[in-house]
Amino acid sequence: MDHGPWTRDQILFSPLSIVHCPFPMRLGTVSYSNVIPLIHGLPCDIFKAPPSQLAKLSGPDDIIMSPVVTAFLDPDWYLIEGVGIGSFGAVDTVKLFFRNKRTTIQNIKTIYIDSDSLTSLNLLKILFQNRFERNLNSIRFTSNPKETTEGALLIGDKVWKENPDQPFLDLGEAWTEWTKLPFVFACWMTKNPTIGKKWKPFLIETAKSNLQNLEKISQETHLLKYWKKLYYDLGEPQKRAIALFQRYCVGLTGIPLSELRWI
């Protein structure tokens, strides 16, 4: 079923095209526009949720485009290589905004945290502690939007609503400048490896086809520039980056280091 070109409002507020599969199958995705090139035209039922809720809402046979931290916390997940949502440099939609020009990485003390993504929060803390040598105990993080803070970590399309002249730190850019590696924010994963192996070729081919025809999916210049900036490949460099991020997350949170299982 082809809805024609997507506008940004359709992407954010209209239901996605649903074509029922010949066998029961659901995909779970984030509700942000960065996922559209990966799911447009896929023949399955699709449900959308904030990144932090996808794993909780999924069933044992679902495939979800979930933050990579999901697999760090639960070793029952199998990650599907080939396709993900990542960056090599600036990502544009994962940013720490500073309330004024006097606030910097070195002196910020209070930060509002967008509760949608645990991956972005962990990445921010890893950068503060390991790249910028900040003591995390000297920073208060809050998810209460009513509190006055010196900065705000925002992710997804809501970032575009901020003042473009407001100073910020792009987390994707900060990671790549530091590690010389890409960063992967999310990838396909499932707890059923048989279904994952069966669907892997469809997921990869759909992404390749859509990325070659972005103008047919959306004619909005802003979205096209954004999609072309993102890295949707998930190959060996991305897997090395995920492994490095996992090791830093283990050091940050104390979660057990589990071997990531790939399909």
VMD Tcl script that draws the C-alpha trace (Angstrom):
set ca {
  {0.00 0.00 0.00}
  {1.59 3.27 -1.09}
  {0.58 6.53 0.59}
  {2.78 8.58 -1.73}
  {5.28 11.14 -0.42}
  {5.29 11.71 3.32}
  {5.09 15.13 4.87}
  {6.52 15.71 8.31}
  {3.05 16.02 9.86}
  {1.96 12.72 8.30}
  {5.08 11.03 9.61}
  {4.55 12.27 13.15}
  {0.78 12.21 13.51}
  {-0.82 9.84 10.99}
  {-0.96 6.04 11.21}
  {1.58 4.20 9.13}
  {0.62 2.04 6.19}
  {-0.32 -1.42 7.41}
  {-0.27 -4.40 5.07}
  {-1.01 -7.68 6.82}
  {1.54 -10.47 6.48}
  {0.62 -14.00 5.50}
  {1.74 -15.01 9.02}
  {1.48 -13.14 12.36}
  {4.19 -10.52 12.59}
  {4.66 -7.19 14.31}
  {7.38 -4.61 14.12}
  {7.87 -2.04 16.86}
  {9.52 1.28 16.07}
  {10.17 4.66 17.58}
  {7.74 7.43 16.70}
  {10.40 9.67 15.17}
  {10.95 10.54 11.53}
  {14.43 8.99 11.47}
  {12.87 5.51 11.21}
  {10.70 6.19 8.15}
  {13.35 5.12 5.56}
  {13.57 1.76 7.34}
  {9.87 0.89 7.54}
  {8.14 2.56 4.60}
  {6.44 -0.20 2.58}
  {7.18 -3.08 4.94}
  {4.40 -5.71 4.78}
  {3.61 -6.10 8.47}
  {1.77 -4.58 11.40}
  {3.72 -1.75 13.00}
  {3.32 -0.27 16.47}
  {5.08 2.87 17.65}
  {6.32 3.84 21.09}
  {8.98 5.97 22.78}
  {12.38 4.22 22.67}
  {12.33 3.52 26.40}
  {8.98 1.68 26.13}
  {9.49 -0.49 23.04}
  {10.92 -3.54 24.80}
  {8.18 -3.47 27.46}
  {5.42 -3.37 24.83}
  {6.85 -6.06 22.56}
  {5.96 -9.73 22.40}
  {8.38 -12.68 22.25}
  {8.08 -12.97 18.45}
  {8.18 -9.24 17.61}
  {11.06 -7.40 15.98}
  {11.69 -3.92 17.37}
  {13.86 -0.99 16.35}
  {15.08 -0.45 19.88}
  {17.90 1.48 21.57}
  {21.06 -0.63 21.74}
  {21.03 -0.35 25.55}
  {18.02 -2.70 25.48}
  {20.35 -5.57 24.56}
  {22.88 -4.56 27.22}
  {20.23 -4.89 29.92}
  {18.68 -8.14 28.69}
  {20.90 -10.78 27.03}
  {17.86 -12.59 25.61}
  {17.76 -10.14 22.72}
  {19.33 -10.96 19.35}
  {20.57 -7.95 17.39}
  {20.07 -7.95 13.62}
  {23.03 -6.60 11.71}
  {22.80 -4.73 8.41}
  {20.45 -1.89 9.37}
  {20.36 0.57 12.26}
  {19.91 4.23 13.10}
  {23.23 5.92 13.69}
  {25.61 8.70 12.86}
  {29.20 9.44 12.03}
  {29.53 12.95 13.34}
  {26.57 15.22 14.03}
  {23.22 13.46 14.39}
  {21.09 16.66 14.78}
  {18.36 15.06 16.92}
  {20.26 14.11 20.09}
  {21.45 17.32 21.70}
  {22.27 18.82 25.08}
  {20.98 22.40 24.95}
  {22.49 25.05 27.21}
  {20.09 27.64 28.59}
  {22.54 30.50 28.02}
  {25.97 31.16 26.59}
  {27.59 31.33 30.03}
  {26.80 27.66 30.65}
  {29.39 25.16 29.36}
  {30.30 21.50 29.59}
  {32.69 22.36 32.40}
  {30.36 24.35 34.65}
  {26.85 22.97 34.03}
  {25.27 21.63 37.23}
  {21.61 20.83 36.43}
  {20.25 19.04 33.35}
  {16.73 18.13 32.32}
  {16.67 14.65 30.79}
  {14.28 13.58 28.04}
  {12.96 10.32 29.48}
  {12.33 8.80 26.03}
  {15.78 7.27 25.63}
  {18.11 5.55 28.07}
  {20.77 5.27 25.35}
  {21.12 9.03 25.02}
  {21.27 9.52 28.79}
  {24.02 6.90 29.13}
  {25.91 8.43 26.20}
  {25.71 11.88 27.79}
  {27.02 10.61 31.13}
  {29.82 8.64 29.44}
  {30.92 11.74 27.55}
  {30.82 13.88 30.68}
  {32.76 11.38 32.77}
  {35.28 10.03 30.26}
  {35.78 12.68 27.61}
  {35.17 15.90 29.52}
  {36.39 14.57 32.90}
  {33.38 15.80 34.85}
  {32.43 14.25 38.16}
  {28.87 13.04 37.65}
  {28.13 13.65 41.33}
  {28.56 17.36 40.63}
  {25.65 17.30 38.14}
  {21.99 16.87 39.03}
  {19.86 15.12 36.38}
  {16.08 15.48 36.49}
  {13.16 14.36 34.32}
  {10.77 16.89 35.88}
  {9.94 19.41 33.11}
  {8.78 21.95 35.69}
  {12.22 22.25 37.26}
  {14.49 25.08 36.17}
  {17.78 23.67 34.88}
  {20.89 24.97 33.15}
  {20.58 22.53 30.27}
  {18.26 20.00 28.63}
  {18.98 16.73 26.84}
  {16.40 16.32 24.07}
  {16.04 13.62 21.43}
  {13.97 13.06 18.31}
  {11.90 15.49 16.31}
  {11.23 17.71 19.34}
  {14.82 18.96 18.95}
  {13.77 20.93 15.87}
  {11.41 23.03 17.99}
  {14.31 24.55 19.91}
  {15.81 27.93 19.06}
  {18.48 27.24 16.39}
  {20.69 29.94 17.92}
  {20.68 28.25 21.34}
  {24.11 26.75 22.21}
  {24.22 22.96 22.26}
  {26.35 19.84 22.28}
  {25.52 17.28 19.57}
  {26.11 13.90 21.23}
  {26.77 12.03 17.99}
  {29.40 14.55 16.98}
  {31.02 14.49 20.44}
  {31.25 10.68 20.40}
  {32.82 10.47 16.93}
  {35.32 13.26 17.62}
  {36.37 11.37 20.74}
  {36.40 7.73 19.53}
  {36.75 8.17 15.74}
  {33.90 5.66 15.47}
  {30.28 5.89 14.35}
  {27.52 5.73 16.94}
  {24.46 3.47 16.73}
  {21.44 4.69 18.63}
  {19.07 1.85 17.71}
  {18.87 -1.33 15.67}
  {16.46 -4.14 14.88}
  {16.34 -6.84 17.55}
  {14.18 -9.79 18.53}
  {14.01 -12.58 21.07}
  {13.11 -15.10 18.36}
  {16.23 -15.78 16.22}
  {14.26 -17.86 13.69}
  {11.95 -14.94 12.90}
  {14.92 -12.56 12.96}
  {16.79 -14.61 10.33}
  {13.67 -14.87 8.19}
  {12.97 -11.15 8.25}
  {16.55 -9.88 8.06}
  {16.69 -9.83 4.21}
  {13.35 -7.96 4.01}
  {14.49 -5.36 6.53}
  {17.79 -4.78 4.71}
  {16.30 -4.68 1.21}
  {13.49 -2.35 2.29}
  {16.02 0.05 3.78}
  {18.24 -0.04 0.69}
  {15.29 0.60 -1.64}
  {13.91 3.44 0.47}
  {17.31 5.10 0.89}
  {17.72 5.13 -2.88}
  {14.31 6.77 -3.29}
  {14.06 9.23 -0.42}
  {12.48 11.92 -2.59}
  {9.53 9.58 -3.24}
  {8.99 9.07 0.48}
  {9.09 12.74 1.42}
  {9.53 15.92 -0.59}
  {10.39 18.03 2.45}
  {13.91 19.41 2.07}
  {14.55 19.37 5.82}
  {13.73 15.68 6.16}
  {15.73 14.73 3.08}
  {18.84 16.50 4.40}
  {18.34 14.88 7.80}
  {17.92 11.36 6.41}
  {20.96 11.74 4.16}
  {23.07 12.82 7.14}
  {22.20 9.73 9.18}
  {24.05 6.42 8.86}
  {21.66 3.51 8.40}
  {24.36 0.88 7.81}
  {25.16 -1.55 10.59}
  {28.37 -3.34 9.65}
  {31.64 -4.08 11.39}
  {32.55 -0.45 12.30}
  {29.14 0.01 13.87}
  {29.40 -3.29 15.76}
  {32.78 -2.23 17.16}
  {31.22 1.06 18.26}
  {28.34 -0.74 19.97}
  {30.79 -3.02 21.80}
  {32.79 -0.01 23.00}
  {29.64 1.79 24.12}
  {28.57 -1.36 25.97}
  {31.87 -1.49 27.88}
  {31.48 2.14 28.91}
  {27.87 1.47 29.99}
  {29.07 -1.43 32.13}
  {31.59 0.85 33.80}
  {28.99 3.57 34.26}
  {26.07 1.53 35.58}
  {27.61 -1.69 36.90}
  {25.38 -3.90 34.73}
  {26.95 -7.29 33.84}
  {28.96 -7.45 30.62}
  {27.07 -9.92 28.43}
  {28.07 -11.17 24.99}
  {25.94 -9.54 22.31}
  {24.25 -12.05 20.02}
  {24.02 -11.11 16.35}
  {21.87 -12.42 13.53}
}
mol new
graphics top color blue
foreach p $ca { graphics top sphere $p radius 0.5 }
foreach p [lrange $ca 0 end-1] q [lrange $ca 1 end] { graphics top cylinder $p $q radius 0.2 }
display resetview
